[in-house]
């Protein structure tokens, strides 16, 4: 018997998008339906959903200000009801995460060089943030200064991890309330431009997608110390591909067997098998049937993957072979204007 799962889409609103959208995945009919506006908001490019499915925290722009907006999820309609915003006279962040207890929201800002930490109140609203500014640069033309692209938690939530494309660094912080104390900095290959990180669900390893060099980096993670060490670099592109492509999202299956990495430009998801030593071997590429796959997500059953093509404004549905890791196209050209990120409710 199939089930219906609700997902949310973050987007740019530079063209026709109106903000945050919601959609339904019908696992019996194997199709995406009911893409509709959940909240009117400017440039909610990234969002995160609280573990208890009560709150959504979305990147937002308000006039000349940028920040984060907190919402409650309306149980009856699935729409989002605004609680409050915290914004400053600057660019909006590009990534947001929240801990499992819904106590601390953290953001990474590509433009301002800052990681910010927001304590929440009991009603889910946000307090003003505490900020830390990164320093550094790299050899690539886009690395003239820090460009933070990810802020999230280690699996045990003892640390916050910040991935900085501009300075080729992965920094761990220990949160103390809303104060982030730096613990460790790993500098990866110069010019690689690390973007997002995903942790192995069962072992002390993590997998980083680089935007500039289009590689997956396998890292050994030392949980007690909050430190990383490099294990492997592997390309996400064919050796003969010379056009513009930029790495995007990276996700793992919860059985710890497969890594999926997005290529914007090559317009594909690269699929890797995780070996016994937690390094990866390449399996195949799957075309995303659209332009500029900014993000994708495994559904709660992990039988499906939903990809978001930003430039073509479409969602694409794939069926996932859970033994082989491979993807089969089910549905394409589902309209989702300027889609940037996709998240399912927690089931």
PADRENVO-534791 format. One record per residue (C-alpha): x, y, z; residue in three letters; residue number from 1. Coordinates in steps of 0.2 Angstrom, whole numbers, plus 5000, padded with zeros to 4 digits. Example, Ala and Ser with C-alpha at 12.3 -4.5 7.8 and 13.67 -1.06 7.14 Angstrom:
BEGIN
kolvo px = 5062 py = 4978 pz = 5039 rest = Ala nr = 1
kolvo px = 5068 py = 4995 pz = 5036 rest = Ser nr = 2
// end
This chain:
BEGIN
kolvo px = 5000 py = 5000 pz = 5000 rest = Unk nr = 1
kolvo px = 5008 py = 5017 pz = 4995 rest = Unk nr = 2
kolvo px = 5008 py = 5032 pz = 5006 rest = Unk nr = 3
kolvo px = 5009 py = 5050 pz = 5002 rest = Unk nr = 4
kolvo px = 5023 py = 5061 pz = 5009 rest = Unk nr = 5
kolvo px = 5024 py = 5080 pz = 5010 rest = Unk nr = 6
kolvo px = 5039 py = 5089 pz = 5004 rest = Unk nr = 7
kolvo px = 5044 py = 5108 pz = 5004 rest = Unk nr = 8
kolvo px = 5054 py = 5117 pz = 4991 rest = Unk nr = 9
kolvo px = 5065 py = 5133 pz = 4993 rest = Unk nr = 10
kolvo px = 5068 py = 5144 pz = 4978 rest = Unk nr = 11
kolvo px = 5074 py = 5160 pz = 4971 rest = Unk nr = 12
kolvo px = 5061 py = 5173 pz = 4967 rest = Unk nr = 13
kolvo px = 5070 py = 5182 pz = 4954 rest = Unk nr = 14
kolvo px = 5057 py = 5177 pz = 4940 rest = Unk nr = 15
kolvo px = 5040 py = 5169 pz = 4943 rest = Unk nr = 16
kolvo px = 5043 py = 5160 pz = 4960 rest = Unk nr = 17
kolvo px = 5032 py = 5166 pz = 4974 rest = Unk nr = 18
kolvo px = 5042 py = 5158 pz = 4989 rest = Unk nr = 19
kolvo px = 5042 py = 5142 pz = 4998 rest = Unk nr = 20
kolvo px = 5032 py = 5128 pz = 4989 rest = Unk nr = 21
kolvo px = 5025 py = 5111 pz = 4995 rest = Unk nr = 22
kolvo px = 5022 py = 5096 pz = 4985 rest = Unk nr = 23
kolvo px = 5016 py = 5078 pz = 4988 rest = Unk nr = 24
kolvo px = 5025 py = 5062 pz = 4983 rest = Unk nr = 25
kolvo px = 5012 py = 5048 pz = 4980 rest = Unk nr = 26
kolvo px = 5023 py = 5032 pz = 4982 rest = Unk nr = 27
kolvo px = 5008 py = 5021 pz = 4976 rest = Unk nr = 28
kolvo px = 5006 py = 5030 pz = 4960 rest = Unk nr = 29
kolvo px = 5024 py = 5034 pz = 4959 rest = Unk nr = 30
kolvo px = 5022 py = 5053 pz = 4955 rest = Unk nr = 31
kolvo px = 5024 py = 5070 pz = 4962 rest = Unk nr = 32
kolvo px = 5007 py = 5080 pz = 4963 rest = Unk nr = 33
kolvo px = 5000 py = 5096 pz = 4971 rest = Unk nr = 34
kolvo px = 5015 py = 5108 pz = 4969 rest = Unk nr = 35
kolvo px = 5008 py = 5124 pz = 4977 rest = Unk nr = 36
kolvo px = 5014 py = 5139 pz = 4987 rest = Unk nr = 37
kolvo px = 5016 py = 5136 pz = 5005 rest = Unk nr = 38
kolvo px = 5023 py = 5154 pz = 5010 rest = Unk nr = 39
kolvo px = 5026 py = 5170 pz = 5001 rest = Unk nr = 40
kolvo px = 5043 py = 5175 pz = 5004 rest = Unk nr = 41
kolvo px = 5058 py = 5183 pz = 4994 rest = Unk nr = 42
kolvo px = 5072 py = 5172 pz = 4989 rest = Unk nr = 43
kolvo px = 5069 py = 5157 pz = 5002 rest = Unk nr = 44
kolvo px = 5083 py = 5148 pz = 4994 rest = Unk nr = 45
kolvo px = 5086 py = 5135 pz = 5008 rest = Unk nr = 46
kolvo px = 5076 py = 5129 pz = 5022 rest = Unk nr = 47
kolvo px = 5076 py = 5116 pz = 5036 rest = Unk nr = 48
kolvo px = 5062 py = 5107 pz = 5045 rest = Unk nr = 49
kolvo px = 5062 py = 5104 pz = 5063 rest = Unk nr = 50
kolvo px = 5063 py = 5086 pz = 5069 rest = Unk nr = 51
kolvo px = 5046 py = 5086 pz = 5076 rest = Unk nr = 52
kolvo px = 5039 py = 5094 pz = 5060 rest = Unk nr = 53
kolvo px = 5032 py = 5109 pz = 5069 rest = Unk nr = 54
kolvo px = 5043 py = 5122 pz = 5062 rest = Unk nr = 55
kolvo px = 5052 py = 5128 pz = 5046 rest = Unk nr = 56
kolvo px = 5067 py = 5140 pz = 5045 rest = Unk nr = 57
kolvo px = 5069 py = 5148 pz = 5029 rest = Unk nr = 58
kolvo px = 5083 py = 5159 pz = 5021 rest = Unk nr = 59
kolvo px = 5074 py = 5175 pz = 5017 rest = Unk nr = 60
kolvo px = 5076 py = 5193 pz = 5010 rest = Unk nr = 61
kolvo px = 5066 py = 5208 pz = 5015 rest = Unk nr = 62
kolvo px = 5070 py = 5223 pz = 5005 rest = Unk nr = 63
kolvo px = 5088 py = 5227 pz = 5008 rest = Unk nr = 64
kolvo px = 5089 py = 5215 pz = 5022 rest = Unk nr = 65
kolvo px = 5093 py = 5197 pz = 5023 rest = Unk nr = 66
kolvo px = 5091 py = 5184 pz = 5036 rest = Unk nr = 67
kolvo px = 5080 py = 5169 pz = 5042 rest = Unk nr = 68
kolvo px = 5061 py = 5168 pz = 5044 rest = Unk nr = 69
kolvo px = 5053 py = 5155 pz = 5056 rest = Unk nr = 70
kolvo px = 5037 py = 5147 pz = 5052 rest = Unk nr = 71
kolvo px = 5025 py = 5135 pz = 5060 rest = Unk nr = 72
kolvo px = 5018 py = 5121 pz = 5048 rest = Unk nr = 73
kolvo px = 4999 py = 5122 pz = 5047 rest = Unk nr = 74
kolvo px = 4993 py = 5104 pz = 5051 rest = Unk nr = 75
kolvo px = 4977 py = 5106 pz = 5041 rest = Unk nr = 76
kolvo px = 4983 py = 5115 pz = 5025 rest = Unk nr = 77
kolvo px = 5002 py = 5111 pz = 5025 rest = Unk nr = 78
kolvo px = 5005 py = 5130 pz = 5022 rest = Unk nr = 79
kolvo px = 5017 py = 5139 pz = 5033 rest = Unk nr = 80
kolvo px = 5012 py = 5153 pz = 5045 rest = Unk nr = 81
kolvo px = 5025 py = 5166 pz = 5049 rest = Unk nr = 82
kolvo px = 5031 py = 5167 pz = 5067 rest = Unk nr = 83
kolvo px = 5046 py = 5180 pz = 5066 rest = Unk nr = 84
kolvo px = 5061 py = 5185 pz = 5056 rest = Unk nr = 85
kolvo px = 5079 py = 5190 pz = 5061 rest = Unk nr = 86
kolvo px = 5087 py = 5200 pz = 5047 rest = Unk nr = 87
kolvo px = 5102 py = 5212 pz = 5045 rest = Unk nr = 88
kolvo px = 5106 py = 5225 pz = 5032 rest = Unk nr = 89
kolvo px = 5116 py = 5213 pz = 5022 rest = Unk nr = 90
kolvo px = 5114 py = 5198 pz = 5010 rest = Unk nr = 91
kolvo px = 5104 py = 5183 pz = 5016 rest = Unk nr = 92
kolvo px = 5112 py = 5166 pz = 5021 rest = Unk nr = 93
kolvo px = 5113 py = 5152 pz = 5008 rest = Unk nr = 94
kolvo px = 5111 py = 5137 pz = 5021 rest = Unk nr = 95
kolvo px = 5102 py = 5134 pz = 5037 rest = Unk nr = 96
kolvo px = 5101 py = 5119 pz = 5049 rest = Unk nr = 97
kolvo px = 5093 py = 5116 pz = 5066 rest = Unk nr = 98
kolvo px = 5097 py = 5104 pz = 5080 rest = Unk nr = 99
kolvo px = 5085 py = 5090 pz = 5084 rest = Unk nr = 100
kolvo px = 5079 py = 5098 pz = 5100 rest = Unk nr = 101
kolvo px = 5075 py = 5114 pz = 5090 rest = Unk nr = 102
kolvo px = 5085 py = 5125 pz = 5101 rest = Unk nr = 103
kolvo px = 5099 py = 5132 pz = 5090 rest = Unk nr = 104
kolvo px = 5097 py = 5137 pz = 5071 rest = Unk nr = 105
kolvo px = 5114 py = 5140 pz = 5062 rest = Unk nr = 106
kolvo px = 5117 py = 5148 pz = 5045 rest = Unk nr = 107
kolvo px = 5131 py = 5150 pz = 5033 rest = Unk nr = 108
kolvo px = 5132 py = 5166 pz = 5023 rest = Unk nr = 109
kolvo px = 5141 py = 5165 pz = 5006 rest = Unk nr = 110
kolvo px = 5142 py = 5184 pz = 5004 rest = Unk nr = 111
kolvo px = 5146 py = 5191 pz = 5022 rest = Unk nr = 112
kolvo px = 5159 py = 5178 pz = 5027 rest = Unk nr = 113
kolvo px = 5149 py = 5174 pz = 5043 rest = Unk nr = 114
kolvo px = 5142 py = 5159 pz = 5052 rest = Unk nr = 115
kolvo px = 5127 py = 5164 pz = 5063 rest = Unk nr = 116
kolvo px = 5119 py = 5155 pz = 5078 rest = Unk nr = 117
kolvo px = 5101 py = 5159 pz = 5083 rest = Unk nr = 118
kolvo px = 5093 py = 5153 pz = 5099 rest = Unk nr = 119
kolvo px = 5075 py = 5149 pz = 5097 rest = Unk nr = 120
kolvo px = 5061 py = 5152 pz = 5110 rest = Unk nr = 121
kolvo px = 5048 py = 5140 pz = 5115 rest = Unk nr = 122
kolvo px = 5036 py = 5145 pz = 5102 rest = Unk nr = 123
kolvo px = 5049 py = 5142 pz = 5088 rest = Unk nr = 124
kolvo px = 5053 py = 5160 pz = 5086 rest = Unk nr = 125
kolvo px = 5071 py = 5166 pz = 5083 rest = Unk nr = 126
kolvo px = 5082 py = 5177 pz = 5094 rest = Unk nr = 127
kolvo px = 5095 py = 5189 pz = 5087 rest = Unk nr = 128
kolvo px = 5110 py = 5179 pz = 5081 rest = Unk nr = 129
kolvo px = 5128 py = 5178 pz = 5087 rest = Unk nr = 130
kolvo px = 5140 py = 5179 pz = 5072 rest = Unk nr = 131
kolvo px = 5158 py = 5173 pz = 5068 rest = Unk nr = 132
kolvo px = 5167 py = 5180 pz = 5053 rest = Unk nr = 133
kolvo px = 5179 py = 5169 pz = 5043 rest = Unk nr = 134
kolvo px = 5195 py = 5174 pz = 5035 rest = Unk nr = 135
kolvo px = 5205 py = 5167 pz = 5021 rest = Unk nr = 136
kolvo px = 5205 py = 5164 pz = 5002 rest = Unk nr = 137
kolvo px = 5210 py = 5152 pz = 4989 rest = Unk nr = 138
kolvo px = 5218 py = 5151 pz = 4971 rest = Unk nr = 139
kolvo px = 5202 py = 5151 pz = 4961 rest = Unk nr = 140
kolvo px = 5195 py = 5167 pz = 4954 rest = Unk nr = 141
kolvo px = 5179 py = 5164 pz = 4965 rest = Unk nr = 142
kolvo px = 5190 py = 5162 pz = 4981 rest = Unk nr = 143
kolvo px = 5194 py = 5180 pz = 4984 rest = Unk nr = 144
kolvo px = 5187 py = 5179 pz = 5001 rest = Unk nr = 145
kolvo px = 5178 py = 5166 pz = 5012 rest = Unk nr = 146
kolvo px = 5162 py = 5160 pz = 5005 rest = Unk nr = 147
kolvo px = 5153 py = 5149 pz = 5018 rest = Unk nr = 148
kolvo px = 5141 py = 5137 pz = 5010 rest = Unk nr = 149
kolvo px = 5135 py = 5125 pz = 5023 rest = Unk nr = 150
kolvo px = 5132 py = 5125 pz = 5042 rest = Unk nr = 151
kolvo px = 5126 py = 5110 pz = 5050 rest = Unk nr = 152
kolvo px = 5128 py = 5097 pz = 5064 rest = Unk nr = 153
kolvo px = 5138 py = 5082 pz = 5067 rest = Unk nr = 154
kolvo px = 5128 py = 5066 pz = 5070 rest = Unk nr = 155
kolvo px = 5129 py = 5067 pz = 5089 rest = Unk nr = 156
kolvo px = 5127 py = 5086 pz = 5088 rest = Unk nr = 157
kolvo px = 5142 py = 5090 pz = 5099 rest = Unk nr = 158
kolvo px = 5149 py = 5101 pz = 5085 rest = Unk nr = 159
kolvo px = 5143 py = 5113 pz = 5071 rest = Unk nr = 160
kolvo px = 5152 py = 5110 pz = 5055 rest = Unk nr = 161
kolvo px = 5155 py = 5125 pz = 5043 rest = Unk nr = 162
kolvo px = 5160 py = 5122 pz = 5025 rest = Unk nr = 163
kolvo px = 5169 py = 5137 pz = 5017 rest = Unk nr = 164
kolvo px = 5171 py = 5137 pz = 4998 rest = Unk nr = 165
kolvo px = 5181 py = 5152 pz = 4998 rest = Unk nr = 166
kolvo px = 5195 py = 5147 pz = 5009 rest = Unk nr = 167
kolvo px = 5195 py = 5128 pz = 5005 rest = Unk nr = 168
kolvo px = 5191 py = 5124 pz = 5024 rest = Unk nr = 169
kolvo px = 5180 py = 5113 pz = 5035 rest = Unk nr = 170
kolvo px = 5178 py = 5121 pz = 5052 rest = Unk nr = 171
kolvo px = 5171 py = 5113 pz = 5067 rest = Unk nr = 172
kolvo px = 5164 py = 5123 pz = 5082 rest = Unk nr = 173
kolvo px = 5157 py = 5118 pz = 5099 rest = Unk nr = 174
kolvo px = 5141 py = 5127 pz = 5102 rest = Unk nr = 175
kolvo px = 5139 py = 5134 pz = 5120 rest = Unk nr = 176
kolvo px = 5121 py = 5142 pz = 5119 rest = Unk nr = 177
kolvo px = 5123 py = 5153 pz = 5104 rest = Unk nr = 178
kolvo px = 5141 py = 5155 pz = 5106 rest = Unk nr = 179
kolvo px = 5152 py = 5145 pz = 5093 rest = Unk nr = 180
kolvo px = 5169 py = 5140 pz = 5099 rest = Unk nr = 181
kolvo px = 5181 py = 5135 pz = 5086 rest = Unk nr = 182
kolvo px = 5188 py = 5118 pz = 5088 rest = Unk nr = 183
kolvo px = 5197 py = 5113 pz = 5072 rest = Unk nr = 184
kolvo px = 5200 py = 5118 pz = 5054 rest = Unk nr = 185
kolvo px = 5204 py = 5106 pz = 5040 rest = Unk nr = 186
kolvo px = 5211 py = 5114 pz = 5024 rest = Unk nr = 187
kolvo px = 5207 py = 5103 pz = 5009 rest = Unk nr = 188
kolvo px = 5215 py = 5104 pz = 4992 rest = Unk nr = 189
kolvo px = 5218 py = 5122 pz = 4986 rest = Unk nr = 190
kolvo px = 5205 py = 5128 pz = 4973 rest = Unk nr = 191
kolvo px = 5193 py = 5113 pz = 4976 rest = Unk nr = 192
kolvo px = 5179 py = 5124 pz = 4984 rest = Unk nr = 193
kolvo px = 5171 py = 5113 pz = 4996 rest = Unk nr = 194
kolvo px = 5152 py = 5116 pz = 4997 rest = Unk nr = 195
kolvo px = 5142 py = 5103 pz = 5007 rest = Unk nr = 196
kolvo px = 5145 py = 5089 pz = 5018 rest = Unk nr = 197
kolvo px = 5136 py = 5073 pz = 5023 rest = Unk nr = 198
kolvo px = 5140 py = 5061 pz = 5037 rest = Unk nr = 199
kolvo px = 5140 py = 5042 pz = 5035 rest = Unk nr = 200
kolvo px = 5125 py = 5035 pz = 5046 rest = Unk nr = 201
kolvo px = 5134 py = 5021 pz = 5054 rest = Unk nr = 202
kolvo px = 5153 py = 5025 pz = 5054 rest = Unk nr = 203
kolvo px = 5164 py = 5039 pz = 5058 rest = Unk nr = 204
kolvo px = 5166 py = 5046 pz = 5040 rest = Unk nr = 205
kolvo px = 5160 py = 5061 pz = 5030 rest = Unk nr = 206
kolvo px = 5158 py = 5065 pz = 5012 rest = Unk nr = 207
kolvo px = 5161 py = 5082 pz = 5005 rest = Unk nr = 208
kolvo px = 5155 py = 5089 pz = 4988 rest = Unk nr = 209
kolvo px = 5167 py = 5102 pz = 4980 rest = Unk nr = 210
kolvo px = 5159 py = 5115 pz = 4969 rest = Unk nr = 211
kolvo px = 5175 py = 5121 pz = 4960 rest = Unk nr = 212
kolvo px = 5185 py = 5105 pz = 4957 rest = Unk nr = 213
kolvo px = 5169 py = 5094 pz = 4955 rest = Unk nr = 214
kolvo px = 5175 py = 5080 pz = 4967 rest = Unk nr = 215
kolvo px = 5169 py = 5070 pz = 4982 rest = Unk nr = 216
kolvo px = 5181 py = 5070 pz = 4996 rest = Unk nr = 217
kolvo px = 5180 py = 5056 pz = 5008 rest = Unk nr = 218
kolvo px = 5185 py = 5061 pz = 5026 rest = Unk nr = 219
kolvo px = 5188 py = 5051 pz = 5042 rest = Unk nr = 220
kolvo px = 5179 py = 5060 pz = 5056 rest = Unk nr = 221
kolvo px = 5186 py = 5059 pz = 5074 rest = Unk nr = 222
kolvo px = 5171 py = 5061 pz = 5084 rest = Unk nr = 223
kolvo px = 5179 py = 5065 pz = 5101 rest = Unk nr = 224
kolvo px = 5190 py = 5078 pz = 5095 rest = Unk nr = 225
kolvo px = 5179 py = 5085 pz = 5081 rest = Unk nr = 226
kolvo px = 5192 py = 5084 pz = 5068 rest = Unk nr = 227
kolvo px = 5193 py = 5077 pz = 5050 rest = Unk nr = 228
kolvo px = 5207 py = 5070 pz = 5040 rest = Unk nr = 229
kolvo px = 5207 py = 5067 pz = 5021 rest = Unk nr = 230
kolvo px = 5206 py = 5049 pz = 5014 rest = Unk nr = 231
kolvo px = 5201 py = 5050 pz = 4996 rest = Unk nr = 232
kolvo px = 5197 py = 5062 pz = 4981 rest = Unk nr = 233
kolvo px = 5186 py = 5056 pz = 4967 rest = Unk nr = 234
kolvo px = 5179 py = 5066 pz = 4952 rest = Unk nr = 235
kolvo px = 5161 py = 5068 pz = 4949 rest = Unk nr = 236
kolvo px = 5163 py = 5071 pz = 4930 rest = Unk nr = 237
kolvo px = 5168 py = 5061 pz = 4915 rest = Unk nr = 238
kolvo px = 5186 py = 5063 pz = 4911 rest = Unk nr = 239
kolvo px = 5182 py = 5071 pz = 4894 rest = Unk nr = 240
kolvo px = 5169 py = 5083 pz = 4900 rest = Unk nr = 241
kolvo px = 5176 py = 5101 pz = 4898 rest = Unk nr = 242
kolvo px = 5161 py = 5112 pz = 4899 rest = Unk nr = 243
kolvo px = 5156 py = 5122 pz = 4914 rest = Unk nr = 244
kolvo px = 5150 py = 5112 pz = 4928 rest = Unk nr = 245
kolvo px = 5149 py = 5115 pz = 4947 rest = Unk nr = 246
kolvo px = 5146 py = 5103 pz = 4961 rest = Unk nr = 247
kolvo px = 5130 py = 5105 pz = 4971 rest = Unk nr = 248
kolvo px = 5122 py = 5094 pz = 4984 rest = Unk nr = 249
kolvo px = 5128 py = 5077 pz = 4992 rest = Unk nr = 250
kolvo px = 5117 py = 5064 pz = 5001 rest = Unk nr = 251
kolvo px = 5119 py = 5047 pz = 5007 rest = Unk nr = 252
kolvo px = 5107 py = 5032 pz = 5009 rest = Unk nr = 253
kolvo px = 5103 py = 5028 pz = 5027 rest = Unk nr = 254
kolvo px = 5110 py = 5011 pz = 5025 rest = Unk nr = 255
kolvo px = 5127 py = 5018 pz = 5022 rest = Unk nr = 256
kolvo px = 5129 py = 5010 pz = 5005 rest = Unk nr = 257
kolvo px = 5128 py = 5024 pz = 4992 rest = Unk nr = 258
kolvo px = 5133 py = 5042 pz = 4989 rest = Unk nr = 259
kolvo px = 5124 py = 5053 pz = 4977 rest = Unk nr = 260
kolvo px = 5132 py = 5070 pz = 4971 rest = Unk nr = 261
kolvo px = 5124 py = 5083 pz = 4960 rest = Unk nr = 262
kolvo px = 5133 py = 5091 pz = 4945 rest = Unk nr = 263
kolvo px = 5126 py = 5108 pz = 4939 rest = Unk nr = 264
kolvo px = 5131 py = 5110 pz = 4920 rest = Unk nr = 265
kolvo px = 5134 py = 5091 pz = 4917 rest = Unk nr = 266
kolvo px = 5116 py = 5090 pz = 4924 rest = Unk nr = 267
kolvo px = 5118 py = 5074 pz = 4932 rest = Unk nr = 268
kolvo px = 5118 py = 5064 pz = 4948 rest = Unk nr = 269
kolvo px = 5134 py = 5054 pz = 4951 rest = Unk nr = 270
kolvo px = 5132 py = 5038 pz = 4960 rest = Unk nr = 271
kolvo px = 5145 py = 5030 pz = 4971 rest = Unk nr = 272
kolvo px = 5146 py = 5014 pz = 4980 rest = Unk nr = 273
kolvo px = 5153 py = 5015 pz = 4998 rest = Unk nr = 274
kolvo px = 5166 py = 5001 pz = 5000 rest = Unk nr = 275
kolvo px = 5171 py = 4992 pz = 5016 rest = Unk nr = 276
kolvo px = 5184 py = 5004 pz = 5020 rest = Unk nr = 277
kolvo px = 5172 py = 5018 pz = 5017 rest = Unk nr = 278
kolvo px = 5181 py = 5025 pz = 5002 rest = Unk nr = 279
kolvo px = 5169 py = 5026 pz = 4986 rest = Unk nr = 280
kolvo px = 5169 py = 5019 pz = 4969 rest = Unk nr = 281
kolvo px = 5160 py = 5027 pz = 4955 rest = Unk nr = 282
kolvo px = 5145 py = 5018 pz = 4948 rest = Unk nr = 283
kolvo px = 5136 py = 5029 pz = 4935 rest = Unk nr = 284
kolvo px = 5129 py = 5045 pz = 4930 rest = Unk nr = 285
kolvo px = 5110 py = 5049 pz = 4929 rest = Unk nr = 286
kolvo px = 5104 py = 5064 pz = 4919 rest = Unk nr = 287
kolvo px = 5092 py = 5075 pz = 4929 rest = Unk nr = 288
kolvo px = 5081 py = 5079 pz = 4914 rest = Unk nr = 289
kolvo px = 5083 py = 5098 pz = 4916 rest = Unk nr = 290
kolvo px = 5096 py = 5112 pz = 4919 rest = Unk nr = 291
kolvo px = 5106 py = 5115 pz = 4934 rest = Unk nr = 292
kolvo px = 5102 py = 5102 pz = 4947 rest = Unk nr = 293
kolvo px = 5104 py = 5113 pz = 4963 rest = Unk nr = 294
kolvo px = 5098 py = 5100 pz = 4975 rest = Unk nr = 295
kolvo px = 5090 py = 5083 pz = 4977 rest = Unk nr = 296
kolvo px = 5083 py = 5072 pz = 4991 rest = Unk nr = 297
kolvo px = 5079 py = 5054 pz = 4996 rest = Unk nr = 298
kolvo px = 5061 py = 5052 pz = 5001 rest = Unk nr = 299
kolvo px = 5057 py = 5045 pz = 5018 rest = Unk nr = 300
kolvo px = 5056 py = 5027 pz = 5011 rest = Unk nr = 301
kolvo px = 5072 py = 5029 pz = 5001 rest = Unk nr = 302
kolvo px = 5064 py = 5021 pz = 4986 rest = Unk nr = 303
kolvo px = 5064 py = 5037 pz = 4977 rest = Unk nr = 304
kolvo px = 5074 py = 5053 pz = 4974 rest = Unk nr = 305
kolvo px = 5067 py = 5070 pz = 4969 rest = Unk nr = 306
kolvo px = 5079 py = 5082 pz = 4960 rest = Unk nr = 307
kolvo px = 5077 py = 5100 pz = 4958 rest = Unk nr = 308
kolvo px = 5083 py = 5109 pz = 4942 rest = Unk nr = 309
kolvo px = 5085 py = 5127 pz = 4946 rest = Unk nr = 310
kolvo px = 5087 py = 5134 pz = 4929 rest = Unk nr = 311
kolvo px = 5073 py = 5124 pz = 4920 rest = Unk nr = 312
kolvo px = 5062 py = 5126 pz = 4936 rest = Unk nr = 313
kolvo px = 5057 py = 5108 pz = 4937 rest = Unk nr = 314
kolvo px = 5056 py = 5093 pz = 4949 rest = Unk nr = 315
kolvo px = 5061 py = 5076 pz = 4943 rest = Unk nr = 316
kolvo px = 5056 py = 5059 pz = 4951 rest = Unk nr = 317
kolvo px = 5067 py = 5044 pz = 4950 rest = Unk nr = 318
kolvo px = 5065 py = 5027 pz = 4957 rest = Unk nr = 319
kolvo px = 5080 py = 5020 pz = 4967 rest = Unk nr = 320
kolvo px = 5086 py = 5002 pz = 4966 rest = Unk nr = 321
kolvo px = 5090 py = 5000 pz = 4985 rest = Unk nr = 322
kolvo px = 5102 py = 4985 pz = 4981 rest = Unk nr = 323
kolvo px = 5111 py = 4993 pz = 4967 rest = Unk nr = 324
kolvo px = 5110 py = 5011 pz = 4971 rest = Unk nr = 325
kolvo px = 5105 py = 5016 pz = 4953 rest = Unk nr = 326
kolvo px = 5091 py = 5027 pz = 4947 rest = Unk nr = 327
kolvo px = 5077 py = 5025 pz = 4935 rest = Unk nr = 328
kolvo px = 5067 py = 5040 pz = 4928 rest = Unk nr = 329
kolvo px = 5048 py = 5040 pz = 4933 rest = Unk nr = 330
kolvo px = 5043 py = 5058 pz = 4930 rest = Unk nr = 331
kolvo px = 5050 py = 5074 pz = 4924 rest = Unk nr = 332
kolvo px = 5045 py = 5092 pz = 4920 rest = Unk nr = 333
kolvo px = 5035 py = 5094 pz = 4936 rest = Unk nr = 334
kolvo px = 5034 py = 5113 pz = 4937 rest = Unk nr = 335
kolvo px = 5043 py = 5121 pz = 4952 rest = Unk nr = 336
kolvo px = 5050 py = 5138 pz = 4948 rest = Unk nr = 337
kolvo px = 5068 py = 5142 pz = 4952 rest = Unk nr = 338
kolvo px = 5069 py = 5127 pz = 4964 rest = Unk nr = 339
kolvo px = 5084 py = 5127 pz = 4974 rest = Unk nr = 340
kolvo px = 5082 py = 5115 pz = 4989 rest = Unk nr = 341
kolvo px = 5070 py = 5100 pz = 4992 rest = Unk nr = 342
kolvo px = 5066 py = 5093 pz = 5010 rest = Unk nr = 343
kolvo px = 5053 py = 5081 pz = 5016 rest = Unk nr = 344
kolvo px = 5044 py = 5081 pz = 5032 rest = Unk nr = 345
kolvo px = 5052 py = 5069 pz = 5045 rest = Unk nr = 346
kolvo px = 5042 py = 5052 pz = 5045 rest = Unk nr = 347
// end
